[in-house]
Amino acid sequence: MADMDKEFLEYVVKALVDNPNDVKIDRKVDEMGVLITLSVNPADMGKIIGRQGNTAKAIRTLLRVIGMKNNARVNLKINEPEGASRPSASSVDQAMEDLKGI
C-alpha cells in the first residue's frame, strides 16, 4: 500500500513517453515526507513537463492527493537529463528586446 504513489507515477509516466523502458523512479521517505525522483529519456522530457509545465503540475497534484489519502506528504522531483540547458535570464531578456523591435 505504501508504494501506491510510485506505482501510480510509473503507470502515468510510461503511458505518456515514447521510451517507457528508460523511466526510472526512486522513492525515499524521511521526516519531511515522501520524495519521488523521476528520470526519463531526454527525448521524452517535453512530454512529462508539458506546455508551461502543466503536465508536471497535474502529475504533482495527483501525487499529493494520493499522499493525503495515505497521510503522507508527497513531492516529485524531475531530474533534468545530462547536458540539458535552460534559457538563462539574460537570453530571455534579450528575446523580449528582440520582440519589441518587431
Secondary structure, DSSP 8 states (H G I E B T S, - for coil): -TTHHHHHHHHHHHHH-S-GGG-EEEEEEETTEEEEEEE--GGGHHHHH-GGGHHHHHHHHHHHHHHHHTT--EEEEE---TT-----HHHHHHHHHHHHT-
